[in-house]
Amino acid sequence: MGQIRFGRAQTRVEDGRFLTGRGQYLADLAFDGQLHAAFLRSPHAHAKVRGIDTKAAAAMPGVVAVYICSDYRADGGGPVPCLLPATNVDGSPGAEAPHWPLAADRVRYVGEPVAMVVAESETAARDAVESIVVDFDALPPVTETAAALAADAPLLWPERPDNRAFHWGIGEAEATEAAFAGAAVTVSERLVNNRVHALPLEPRGAVAVPEVGDGADGGRFALHLTSQNLDVGLSTLAQMLGWPKSRIRLRTHDIGGGFGLKFFTFPEYALVLWAASRLARPVGWISDRAEAMLSDVHARDHVTEAALALDQDGHVVGLRATVTAAMGAYLSNFAPFIATQVGNPWITGWYRIPAARVDVHGVFTNTAWVDAYRGAGQPEASYVIERLMDMAARRLGLDPAELRRRNMVAADAQPYRTAMGGSFTGTDFGALLDRLVADAGWSERRILAMSDAGHEASSPLRRGVGLACYLERTEGVKEDHAWVEVTPEGEILALTGTQSTGQGHETVFATIVADHLGVPLEKVRVVQGDTDRIAKGHGTGGSRSLAAASPAFVQAADNMVEMGRAHAAELLEAAAADIAYADGRFTVAGTDLSADLFQVAAKAQAATGAPLKAEGIYVPNFAPTFPSGAHLCEVEVDAETGRVRILRYLAVNDFGRVLNPMLVEGQVHGGVAQGIGQALMEGIAYDAESGQLLTGSLMDYALPRADDLPAFETDFLELPQPDNPLGIKGCGESGCIAAPSAVVNAVLDALSPLGVRHLDMPLTPEKVWQAIRAAAAQGEPD
């Protein structure tokens, strides 16, 4: 078999159609007789629903149907499930919060769907929504995460008297308290990880289309949707509607970004599918940006009381954190899991910390629900330890790099078991830090920042340098599947249950199959996004696609060649044991008799009536990979305006063996850009009194633009993952994990001579300016 060529910057094969307008997104689809759905959304953050009058809306021109929750429930429809609930520290289950796709007797956030109109046109549907009359009895809301557990906080769920969804914990509390009691130095801070929105370029949507059925199960439907995980979506939708999975075919096409947001099953998806079954016509809905801001899942939104304990030599002896994590009004598919088990078991980062304890209180708030966004719990955990390490370095008078070096887990101490019970291996933190220090000229940058060299003494510009290190645990799965099929027409199909949302899967998977089979890249076409053609898959999430699917493709290619060997033997009139394969050809050993792969595929098709196709199964038994890295950010802060400008950003990462460095650099750049956005400008805000969303458009919610970002510098230390057959580690989320703490540490480094000790994200000019003024008024510069 051929050798997979790592380290080759192969341009993306999918970009040709994207750049020439031949991509096919959900909004490009059109079906005969398609109806359009629109939703009446709650204008209240919290209210009882006393009654809904839909008569005027139903009578409007073009309206086909108007539905409320009782209609959906009468047909056996169920709530949106929480697939991975959290367990309380005492072993009891967390709270239940039934999430009906349309509000039943109460609304709990602004934007919650209350009624659904289906009409001949989108305009008619939207007009009819305006005619629905709802009798709301407004109730007081609670929107602030830190306020949800207050004794006088309004209650979202009467059966939950403290708004607590769960109380989860990990680590040894007694050992941690003992470590703090004997510590020479402790540092602590209240850290806010701000609520953000993934905001992919393409909004969510779904179109349900009736397909021919045998009548035994009430017909069959194809649901075209913007999804990162069809396997979970299929199971969840079948559960919600009470249908067998055989009634539903899920399909995706090109997807304009996901970042975790499109991993989940949303109410609108089940509703358009259900409406199509009632009306026997296609029904579609695509969110506009205003709806997206209101009703998409948000992310992050943690308030953490964190502390670090160290001995007199700067060795960390203990860490503790109490996290209040917003769930929103309902529990999303994976929200409790993200806030607990994804990030917090790795909150100790790449450091030797013998005792640690984390408690997480999930809380209900009158806000949109919360779930995973790029990094999914790990940016929040990394932010805690990296901010604490910088605070400790300042308290001890140590260089931040030196403090990290004193506490890192050495390469020869791996596999290493953390105080939280996790184990990792396969990286060299010292080498990563050394590479960053060398690439960045760390000492020189620190001296420059501390002296503010290059500025006049009277200049308001302050320079700072920040460091952040991260250890990521990518999501493992029990098994992953791939199929390789050779068509007689001269094409090789690589079928996968992962789902590209812009990462370049078509390029990397085609490259692996082409290299391994020894055929030209243009002969391979990646097939994804169709549950009829691809029976199994785990979608895209947790930086797992390349590491998990690539070994499955290698095995599928090997199995396909082995199947083809028998057909080649018949074609070449030789024994199968004498047939060798290389560079796309089957050859009789010791002769020049050969047939190419496609000739053999035609023979197989003629002989069996089926294409030459084989499955590969990679069984990692939930084994994750452990990418890691060290990032540096250099900033300049204008003390007169509070504006932060990033002068330099350098990322040194270990992603194991790098298949395509160009794509990997793109993943790092994108993740860092989103992390910078969270650190400096992004933040979902609700009015505390009314519960109204204050950041309801891109006029109010700031995304980073090109001129907010520097030219990123990247470097790679390729340390193969020991338990991955190809030595690959994940890479997609790393930038989001490291960047927020690197940026904040840099800004506080710049402002520390002015007496600013702490700032919470986002570090907007107003917030920075106010902190400088407050410190000046207190007269506490260093």
ZABAZA-528044 format. One line per 10 residues: their letters; for each residue x, y, z of C-alpha. Coordinates in Angstrom, 2 decimals, m for minus. Layout:
A = X:Y:Z  ...
END
This chain:
MGQIRFGRAQ = 0.00:0.00:0.00  1.07:3.59:m0.49  2.71:5.82:2.08  0.60:8.63:3.53  2.52:11.82:2.96  2.50:13.95:6.08  3.59:17.58:6.06  2.38:18.42:2.56  0.48:21.71:2.14  m2.23:20.41:m0.17
TRVEDGRFLT = m4.67:23.12:m1.29  m8.30:22.40:m0.50  m10.14:20.47:m3.18  m13.54:21.83:m2.07  m12.57:25.47:m2.52  m13.08:25.36:m6.27  m16.83:25.07:m5.96  m17.00:27.50:m3.04  m15.09:30.21:m4.87  m17.10:29.81:m8.06
GRGQYLADLA = m20.51:29.84:m6.39  m21.20:26.12:m6.88  m21.54:25.29:m3.20  m24.94:24.02:m2.14  m26.19:25.35:1.16  m29.60:24.85:2.73  m30.96:28.11:1.33  m30.06:26.91:m2.18  m32.54:24.03:m2.00  m36.02:24.35:m3.48
FDGQLHAAFL = m38.73:21.68:m3.48  m41.99:21.61:m5.39  m44.90:22.69:m3.21  m42.67:23.78:m0.36  m44.31:25.59:2.52  m42.58:28.02:4.82  m42.64:28.13:8.61  m42.31:31.10:10.94  m42.44:31.24:14.71  m44.07:33.54:17.20
RSPHAHAKVR = m41.40:34.02:19.84  m41.91:35.19:23.37  m41.40:38.91:23.99  m41.08:38.16:27.72  m38.19:36.60:29.58  m40.56:35.01:32.06  m44.34:34.77:31.91  m47.27:32.43:32.32  m49.19:31.68:29.12  m52.87:32.16:29.91
GIDTKAAAAM = m54.15:31.64:26.39  m53.26:31.75:22.68  m55.70:33.01:20.02  m54.69:31.86:16.53  m58.00:32.40:14.68  m57.01:35.64:12.93  m53.67:34.22:11.86  m55.24:31.03:10.50  m57.62:33.08:8.34  m54.93:35.16:6.67
PGVVAVYICS = m54.17:34.67:2.95  m51.66:31.95:2.21  m51.74:30.42:5.69  m52.02:26.64:5.66  m51.80:25.87:9.38  m51.11:27.39:12.78  m49.85:25.13:15.55  m49.37:25.45:19.30  m47.89:23.08:21.84  m51.12:21.17:22.48
DYRADGGGPV = m51.32:20.25:18.78  m47.81:18.84:18.85  m48.39:16.93:22.08  m51.70:15.51:20.82  m49.76:13.76:18.07  m47.41:12.18:20.59  m44.60:14.70:20.30  m42.18:14.91:23.18  m39.72:17.44:24.61  m36.19:18.19:23.48
PCLLPATNVD = m34.07:15.73:25.49  m31.00:16.41:27.56  m28.82:13.54:26.39  m26.04:13.77:28.98  m27.45:14.99:32.32  m25.21:15.62:35.31  m25.29:13.70:38.57  m25.21:15.53:41.89  m22.37:15.05:44.36  m24.65:12.90:46.53
GSPGAEAPHW = m25.35:10.56:43.62  m28.86:11.81:42.94  m29.87:12.84:39.41  m29.83:16.50:38.41  m33.01:18.46:37.80  m35.39:17.77:34.96  m36.59:20.71:32.90  m39.03:19.58:30.19  m38.26:21.57:27.06  m41.26:21.50:24.76
PLAADRVRYV = m40.52:22.72:21.22  m43.40:25.18:21.62  m44.00:26.73:25.03  m46.77:25.07:26.99  m47.95:26.99:30.05  m44.93:29.24:30.64  m42.20:31.01:28.69  m38.74:31.25:30.22  m36.64:33.40:27.87  m37.10:36.09:25.27
GEPVAMVVAE = m37.25:34.33:21.92  m38.75:31.04:23.09  m41.07:29.64:20.36  m44.75:29.87:21.31  m46.61:29.18:18.07  m45.76:28.04:14.54  m47.31:29.31:11.31  m46.99:27.35:8.07  m47.82:29.25:4.90  m47.33:29.28:1.14
SETAARDAVE = m44.61:31.92:1.42  m42.20:33.15:4.03  m43.80:36.59:3.89  m47.28:35.19:4.52  m46.00:33.13:7.44  m44.26:36.09:9.04  m47.30:38.34:8.55  m49.57:35.78:10.18  m47.28:35.47:13.19  m48.02:39.13:13.92
SIVVDFDALP = m51.75:38.33:14.17  m51.44:35.73:16.91  m52.62:37.03:20.27  m51.12:35.58:23.45  m52.31:36.37:26.94  m49.07:36.60:28.91  m48.92:37.09:32.67  m45.44:38.54:33.13  m43.21:37.26:35.92  m39.91:38.64:37.22
PVTETAAALA = m36.82:37.13:35.52  m33.31:36.30:36.62  m30.70:36.65:33.88  m27.41:37.02:35.73  m25.61:33.75:36.37  m24.18:34.81:39.71  m27.62:35.95:40.91  m29.50:32.75:40.10  m28.75:31.07:43.44  m29.67:34.08:45.57
ADAPLLWPER = m32.35:33.42:48.17  m34.66:36.03:46.64  m34.05:35.11:42.98  m37.16:34.50:40.86  m37.72:30.77:40.29  m37.89:29.36:36.77  m39.06:25.94:37.90  m41.23:25.89:41.04  m40.01:22.37:41.82  m36.43:23.71:41.90
PDNRAFHWGI = m36.57:26.15:44.84  m33.02:27.43:44.35  m32.74:27.45:40.50  m30.05:24.79:40.84  m29.98:22.28:37.99  m27.24:20.20:39.61  m24.27:20.31:41.97  m21.41:18.23:40.57  m17.91:17.83:41.98  m14.57:16.25:41.23
GEAEATEAAF = m11.32:15.92:43.18  m10.50:15.41:46.85  m11.88:18.19:49.03  m10.05:17.20:52.23  m6.64:16.90:50.57  m7.17:20.21:48.86  m8.11:22.01:52.05  m5.06:20.53:53.76  m2.86:21.79:50.92  m4.23:25.30:51.31
AGAAVTVSER = m3.85:25.20:55.07  m0.13:24.43:54.77  0.62:26.69:51.80  3.17:29.50:51.96  1.35:31.58:49.33  m2.21:31.60:48.01  m3.81:33.63:45.27  m7.51:33.83:44.49  m9.87:35.64:42.18  m13.46:35.72:40.98
LVNNRVHALP = m13.24:34.97:37.25  m16.04:35.57:34.77  m16.07:33.61:31.54  m18.41:35.74:29.48  m21.41:34.44:27.54  m20.74:34.34:23.81  m22.41:33.28:20.58  m20.78:31.04:17.95  m22.39:33.05:15.10  m21.52:30.88:12.09
LEPRGAVAVP = m21.89:32.64:8.77  m24.74:30.34:7.73  m27.62:30.38:10.24  m29.53:27.30:11.34  m32.32:25.82:9.27  m34.20:22.70:8.22  m36.46:21.60:5.34  m38.59:18.47:5.73  m39.62:16.69:2.51  m42.06:13.76:2.25
EVGDGADGGR = m40.60:10.70:0.56  m42.42:7.69:m0.84  m43.25:5.25:1.92  m44.98:1.88:2.12  m47.69:3.28:4.37  m46.90:0.88:7.20  m45.19:3.54:9.27  m47.11:6.59:8.10  m44.69:7.63:5.37  m41.06:8.63:5.29
FALHLTSQNL = m39.41:12.04:5.35  m36.08:13.51:4.43  m34.97:16.34:6.66  m32.35:18.58:5.09  m30.65:20.53:7.84  m27.52:22.31:8.97  m26.04:19.71:11.31  m22.63:18.60:12.53  m23.92:15.24:13.78  m26.60:13.36:11.87
DVGLSTLAQM = m26.31:10.21:13.95  m27.29:11.98:17.18  m29.82:14.12:15.32  m31.56:11.08:13.88  m31.89:9.37:17.26  m33.02:12.54:19.00  m35.65:13.48:16.44  m37.05:9.95:16.42  m37.24:10.07:20.21  m38.98:13.45:20.21
LGWPKSRIRL = m41.59:12.51:17.60  m42.09:8.94:18.77  m41.21:7.64:15.31  m38.99:4.73:14.30  m35.69:5.97:12.94  m36.55:4.28:9.64  m39.12:7.02:8.97  m36.44:9.72:8.90  m33.61:10.38:6.49  m31.28:13.20:7.50
RTHDIGGGFG = m29.23:15.04:4.90  m26.75:17.86:5.07  m25.09:19.71:2.25  m22.39:22.36:2.44  m22.39:24.01:5.85  m21.22:27.55:6.44  m19.58:27.10:9.82  m20.67:25.30:12.94  m18.23:25.70:15.88  m20.36:23.31:17.97
LKFFTFPEYA = m23.61:25.25:17.54  m24.86:22.87:14.82  m24.20:19.73:16.85  m27.50:19.98:18.69  m31.13:19.14:17.95  m33.23:22.29:18.09  m37.02:22.63:18.52  m37.54:23.98:15.01  m36.09:20.83:13.41  m38.65:18.55:15.03
LVLWAASRLA = m41.46:20.99:14.32  m40.89:21.29:10.57  m40.60:17.50:10.34  m43.81:17.05:12.29  m45.62:19.72:10.21  m44.54:18.04:6.96  m46.00:14.77:8.22  m49.30:16.50:9.00  m49.54:18.43:5.75  m47.88:15.93:3.39
RPVGWISDRA = m45.91:18.76:1.82  m42.35:20.02:2.20  m41.98:22.49:5.09  m38.90:24.62:5.60  m37.49:27.22:7.94  m34.23:29.14:7.95  m33.32:31.42:10.82  m32.53:35.06:10.23  m29.79:36.73:12.23  m32.18:38.28:14.77
EAMLSDVHAR = m33.77:34.90:15.48  m30.32:33.37:15.76  m29.22:35.85:18.40  m32.35:35.11:20.42  m32.78:31.38:20.03  m29.48:29.69:19.16  m27.64:28.11:22.04  m25.14:30.46:23.65  m21.91:29.35:25.30  m19.48:29.77:28.23
DHVTEAALAL = m21.14:31.97:30.92  m19.32:30.78:34.05  m18.59:32.65:37.26  m15.75:30.94:39.12  m14.30:31.51:42.56  m10.80:30.12:42.06  m7.69:29.82:44.21  m4.17:28.42:43.92  m1.86:27.37:46.76  1.95:27.25:46.46
DQDGHVVGLR = 4.92:26.47:48.64  7.77:28.90:49.32  9.64:27.72:46.19  6.77:28.37:43.82  5.56:24.80:43.49  1.78:24.49:43.27  0.36:22.31:46.04  m3.37:22.81:45.56  m6.13:24.24:43.39  m9.78:24.75:44.15
ATVTAAMGAY = m12.63:26.26:42.20  m16.34:26.73:42.66  m18.06:27.27:39.32  m21.52:28.67:38.78  m22.41:27.64:35.23  m25.43:28.99:33.39  m27.65:26.42:31.73  m30.16:28.95:30.44  m33.87:28.27:30.78  m33.61:24.61:29.76
LSNFAPFIAT = m31.01:21.87:29.65  m29.62:21.58:26.15  m28.56:18.23:24.67  m25.10:18.24:26.27  m24.99:21.35:28.49  m24.51:19.65:31.89  m21.78:17.42:30.42  m19.93:20.39:28.91  m19.93:22.37:32.17  m18.70:19.42:34.20
QVGNPWITGW = m16.94:16.43:32.71  m15.48:17.90:29.53  m13.24:20.62:30.90  m12.93:20.45:34.66  m11.16:17.08:34.95  m8.33:18.81:33.05  m8.41:22.11:34.91  m4.92:21.38:36.28  m3.56:21.84:32.76  m0.05:20.62:32.14
YRIPAARVDV = 1.03:21.19:35.75  1.86:18.89:38.66  m0.85:19.78:41.16  m1.14:17.08:43.83  m4.47:18.18:45.30  m7.42:19.79:43.54  m11.15:20.16:43.94  m13.78:21.64:41.61  m17.47:22.05:42.37  m19.89:23.05:39.61
HGVFTNTAWV = m23.34:24.44:40.27  m25.47:24.44:37.12  m28.13:27.12:37.33  m31.29:27.98:35.45  m31.63:31.54:34.17  m34.19:33.34:32.00  m31.88:33.28:29.02  m31.32:31.22:25.91  m29.98:27.77:26.65  m26.23:27.15:26.78
DAYRGAGQPE = m24.14:24.37:25.27  m20.81:23.64:23.59  m18.89:26.14:21.52  m15.42:25.60:20.08  m13.39:24.10:22.92  m16.52:23.07:24.84  m15.68:23.56:28.52  m11.93:23.43:28.07  m11.43:27.15:27.35  m13.26:27.85:30.60
ASYVIERLMD = m11.08:25.43:32.59  m7.85:26.57:30.96  m8.72:30.20:31.66  m8.93:29.45:35.39  m5.52:27.80:35.76  m3.70:30.16:33.39  m5.02:33.28:35.07  m4.10:31.86:38.49  m0.59:31.00:37.33  m0.01:34.58:36.21
MAARRLGLDP = m1.36:35.92:39.52  0.95:33.58:41.43  3.98:34.61:39.35  3.30:38.26:40.11  2.82:37.54:43.82  6.10:35.59:43.98  8.03:37.98:41.78  8.78:35.23:39.28  8.84:35.31:35.51  5.55:33.72:34.33
AELRRRNMVA = 7.45:31.32:32.10  9.69:30.26:34.97  6.77:29.52:37.28  5.18:27.36:34.61  8.46:25.56:33.99  8.82:24.73:37.70  5.40:23.09:37.75  5.04:21.35:34.40  4.75:17.57:34.10  7.97:16.28:32.55
ADAQPYRTAM = 7.91:14.14:29.43  9.55:11.24:31.25  6.85:11.36:33.95  4.14:10.44:31.44  1.72:8.72:31.41  0.74:11.07:34.21  m2.34:10.74:36.38  m3.78:14.04:37.56  m5.35:14.87:40.88  m8.71:14.73:39.08
GGSFTGTDFG = m8.16:11.12:38.03  m7.40:11.73:34.35  m4.31:10.39:32.62  m2.41:11.83:29.67  0.69:10.97:27.69  2.58:11.75:24.52  3.70:15.35:24.88  6.70:17.36:26.03  5.67:20.59:27.74  9.25:21.67:28.35
ALLDRLVADA = 10.06:21.44:24.66  6.95:23.44:23.80  7.83:26.19:26.26  11.44:26.24:25.09  10.31:26.61:21.49  7.96:29.47:22.37  10.61:31.26:24.42  13.10:30.92:21.57  10.66:31.89:18.80  9.28:34.84:20.74
GWSERRILAM = 12.49:36.18:22.24  10.63:35.97:25.54  13.19:37.74:27.72  13.57:40.59:25.26  9.79:40.98:24.93  9.41:41.07:28.70  12.13:43.72:29.06  10.58:45.75:26.27  7.14:45.56:27.86  8.37:46.47:31.34
SDAGHEASSP = 10.31:49.46:30.07  7.75:50.52:27.47  10.70:51.03:25.16  9.94:52.86:21.98  7.50:55.30:23.59  8.09:58.75:24.95  7.91:59.03:28.72  4.69:61.02:28.39  3.09:58.50:26.01  m0.16:56.88:27.21
LRRGVGLACY = 0.74:53.65:25.39  1.54:50.73:27.66  3.01:47.48:26.36  2.43:44.02:27.84  3.24:40.40:27.09  1.08:37.46:28.11  1.69:33.73:28.16  m0.82:30.88:28.19  m0.22:27.15:28.10  m2.86:24.53:27.47
LERTEGVKED = m3.44:20.80:27.54  m6.51:19.69:25.62  m8.33:16.40:25.82  m10.03:15.77:22.51  m13.19:13.71:22.55  m12.76:9.99:22.05  m15.45:7.59:20.81  m15.95:3.88:21.24  m15.53:3.31:17.51  m15.56:5.17:14.23
HAWVEVTPEG = m16.53:3.93:10.80  m15.51:4.70:7.23  m16.17:3.09:3.87  m14.16:3.04:0.65  m16.03:2.19:m2.56  m14.58:1.91:m6.06  m16.93:2.54:m8.94  m16.47:1.05:m12.43  m16.70:4.61:m13.75  m13.26:5.39:m12.34
EILALTGTQS = m14.11:7.09:m9.06  m13.27:6.17:m5.48  m15.83:7.17:m2.87  m14.70:7.80:0.70  m17.80:7.72:2.91  m17.67:9.13:6.43  m20.04:9.82:9.29  m18.12:12.91:10.30  m19.38:16.20:8.88  m17.35:19.06:7.55
TGQGHETVFA = m18.46:22.55:8.49  m15.55:24.24:6.74  m12.49:22.46:8.17  m11.36:20.85:4.91  m12.48:17.25:5.49  m12.89:16.61:1.78  m9.23:17.42:1.27  m7.73:15.52:4.20  m9.80:12.34:3.88  m9.34:12.24:0.12
TIVADHLGVP = m5.60:12.74:0.61  m5.37:9.84:3.06  m7.31:7.45:0.81  m5.45:8.54:m2.33  m2.03:8.24:m0.71  m2.80:4.89:0.87  m4.17:3.42:m2.36  m1.54:5.07:m4.54  m4.05:6.81:m6.84  m4.36:10.46:m7.95
LEKVRVVQGD = m6.15:12.73:m5.48  m8.69:13.80:m8.08  m9.95:10.21:m8.30  m11.26:10.32:m4.71  m14.53:11.95:m3.70  m15.61:12.26:m0.07  m19.26:11.49:0.65  m20.91:12.69:3.86  m24.19:13.98:5.23  m26.75:11.29:4.35
TDRIAKGHGT = m28.02:8.76:6.88  m29.31:6.49:4.09  m25.84:6.12:2.59  m23.86:6.29:5.84  m25.31:4.12:8.57  m22.97:5.05:11.41  m20.98:8.06:12.48  m20.26:10.42:15.31  m20.29:13.75:13.50  m17.77:16.50:14.01
GGSRSLAAAS = m17.03:17.80:17.48  m14.33:17.78:20.12  m11.46:17.98:17.59  m11.90:14.28:16.92  m12.62:13.89:13.19  m9.15:13.45:11.70  m7.74:11.43:14.59  m10.69:9.03:14.67  m11.80:8.79:11.03  m8.36:8.57:9.38
PAFVQAADNM = m7.43:5.17:10.86  m10.88:3.92:9.85  m10.24:5.04:6.26  m6.87:3.29:6.20  m8.49:0.07:7.38  m11.36:0.44:4.90  m8.88:0.88:2.04  m6.94:m2.19:3.19  m10.14:m4.24:3.42  m11.27:m3.07:m0.01
VEMGRAHAAE = m7.94:m4.10:m1.55  m8.20:m7.50:0.13  m11.71:m7.96:m1.29  m10.46:m6.91:m4.71  m7.59:m9.39:m4.63  m9.88:m12.37:m5.33  m11.51:m10.60:m8.29  m8.10:m9.55:m9.61  m6.96:m13.17:m9.38  m9.87:m14.27:m11.58
LLEAAAADIA = m9.27:m11.43:m14.02  m5.54:m12.18:m14.28  m5.98:m15.98:m14.09  m3.69:m16.37:m11.09  m3.89:m17.50:m7.50  m5.08:m14.84:m5.05  m1.98:m15.45:m2.93  0.15:m14.33:m5.87  m1.64:m11.01:m6.32  0.15:m7.91:m5.05
YADGRFTVAG = m1.22:m4.37:m4.89  0.66:m1.10:m5.30  0.08:2.30:m6.87  m3.47:1.62:m7.93  m2.76:m1.72:m9.65  m3.10:m5.41:m8.88  m0.13:m7.37:m10.22  0.75:m11.04:m10.44  3.94:m11.30:m8.43  7.06:m11.77:m10.55
TDLSADLFQV = 5.30:m10.87:m13.81  4.17:m7.82:m15.71  0.55:m9.00:m15.70  m1.59:m6.38:m13.97  m4.97:m4.68:m13.87  m5.79:m1.32:m12.42  m8.11:m0.86:m9.48  m11.02:0.28:m11.63  m10.81:m2.73:m13.96  m10.98:m4.96:m10.90
AAKAQAATGA = m13.93:m2.96:m9.57  m15.78:m3.51:m12.86  m15.06:m7.24:m12.60  m16.39:m7.29:m9.04  m19.53:m5.41:m10.06  m20.18:m7.84:m12.90  m19.58:m10.87:m10.71  m21.54:m9.83:m7.62  m23.91:m7.11:m8.75  m22.50:m4.89:m6.01
PLKAEGIYVP = m19.71:m2.32:m6.03  m16.28:m3.08:m4.64  m16.79:m1.58:m1.20  m15.38:m2.21:2.26  m15.83:m0.82:5.75  m13.14:0.18:8.17  m13.71:0.39:11.93  m11.33:2.17:14.26  m11.89:1.12:17.87  m10.11:3.52:20.21
NFAPTFPSGA = m12.36:2.58:23.16  m12.89:6.23:23.99  m9.14:6.93:23.93  m8.70:10.69:23.47  m5.73:12.51:22.03  m3.87:15.23:23.92  m2.83:18.25:21.88  m1.01:20.93:23.83  0.82:24.17:23.33  2.11:27.49:24.53
HLCEVEVDAE = 0.86:30.82:23.17  2.24:34.33:23.51  0.37:37.58:23.01  1.93:41.04:22.94  m0.36:44.05:23.28  m0.32:47.80:23.42  m2.90:49.54:25.57  m3.78:53.21:25.21  m4.27:54.39:28.79  m6.19:57.45:27.60
TGRVRILRYL = m8.83:55.52:25.64  m8.63:51.96:26.98  m8.15:50.57:23.49  m6.16:47.35:23.23  m4.14:46.62:20.11  m2.54:43.22:19.57  0.97:43.67:18.24  1.97:40.04:17.99  0.49:36.60:18.52  2.63:33.45:18.45
AVNDFGRVLN = 1.29:29.91:18.89  3.51:26.86:19.37  1.45:23.66:19.31  1.86:19.90:19.43  m0.79:18.27:17.24  1.08:15.04:16.73  1.88:14.26:13.11  0.63:17.07:10.88  m0.95:15.83:7.67  m1.57:19.18:5.98
PMLVEGQVHG = 0.17:22.13:7.66  m1.77:24.67:5.64  m5.11:23.41:6.94  m3.77:23.10:10.47  m2.53:26.69:10.42  m5.99:27.74:9.27  m7.56:25.92:12.20  m5.17:27.62:14.63  m5.82:31.04:13.09  m9.58:30.62:13.27
GVAQGIGQAL = m9.56:29.41:16.86  m7.23:32.18:18.01  m9.41:34.78:16.27  m12.46:33.52:18.15  m10.54:33.44:21.42  m9.38:37.02:20.87  m12.98:37.96:20.13  m14.10:36.59:23.48  m11.22:38.24:25.30  m11.62:41.73:23.86
MEGIAYDAES = m15.08:42.37:22.46  m17.67:39.59:22.38  m20.30:39.32:25.07  m24.01:38.44:25.17  m25.82:40.84:27.49  m29.34:40.75:28.94  m31.12:43.51:30.77  m31.24:42.42:34.40  m34.67:43.93:35.05  m36.62:42.99:31.92
GQLLTGSLMD = m34.63:40.04:30.64  m34.49:41.56:27.16  m31.50:40.67:25.01  m29.37:43.79:24.63  m27.01:42.30:22.06  m29.62:41.27:19.51  m27.75:42.11:16.34  m24.27:42.56:14.96  m24.67:46.27:15.63  m24.59:45.39:19.34
YALPRADDLP = m22.54:42.20:19.45  m18.96:42.84:18.31  m17.15:40.24:16.24  m13.43:40.65:15.51  m12.60:42.02:12.08  m9.40:41.68:10.11  m7.95:44.93:11.43  m8.47:43.75:15.03  m6.06:40.86:14.49  m2.32:40.61:13.90
AFETDFLELP = m0.54:38.36:11.41  m0.47:35.12:13.40  2.79:33.20:13.81  2.62:29.44:14.24  5.12:26.71:14.96  4.60:22.98:15.47  6.29:20.39:17.62  5.21:17.06:16.13  5.10:14.48:18.91  3.02:11.50:17.74
QPDNPLGIKG = 0.09:10.43:19.90  1.27:7.01:21.15  m2.10:5.26:21.01  m3.28:6.64:17.64  m2.32:4.44:14.66  m1.28:7.48:12.60  0.14:9.48:15.51  m2.48:12.21:14.95  m3.88:14.57:17.60  m6.80:16.99:17.28
CGESGCIAAP = m6.19:20.63:16.43  m9.44:22.47:15.74  m10.19:23.95:19.16  m6.73:24.81:20.45  m6.79:28.50:19.56  m10.03:29.10:21.45  m8.60:27.35:24.51  m5.35:29.29:24.77  m6.12:32.73:23.36  m8.45:34.24:26.01
SAVVNAVLDA = m5.97:33.79:28.86  m2.97:34.80:26.71  m4.69:38.06:25.75  m5.97:38.88:29.24  m2.59:38.09:30.79  m0.93:40.42:28.28  m3.32:43.28:28.96  m2.91:42.94:32.73  0.85:42.81:32.25  0.59:46.16:30.47
LSPLGVRHLD = m1.68:47.67:33.11  m0.03:46.33:36.26  2.30:49.37:36.60  m0.89:51.45:36.71  m2.29:49.39:39.57  m4.85:47.36:37.59  m4.86:43.88:39.08  m7.87:42.20:37.46  m10.32:42.58:34.57  m13.09:40.32:33.36
MPLTPEKVWQ = m13.67:39.60:29.70  m14.46:41.17:27.36  m11.77:43.82:27.82  m13.63:46.56:25.98  m12.07:50.04:25.80  m14.68:51.34:28.25  m13.95:48.60:30.78  m10.18:49.06:30.50  m10.47:52.84:30.74  m12.67:52.61:33.85
AIRAAAAQGE = m10.24:50.19:35.51  m7.32:52.55:34.86  m9.25:55.46:36.33  m10.34:53.45:39.36  m6.76:52.32:40.04  m5.51:55.90:39.70  m8.12:57.09:42.18  m6.93:54.48:44.68  m3.33:55.47:44.09  m1.93:51.93:44.01
PD = 0.51:51.65:41.12  3.30:49.09:41.34
END
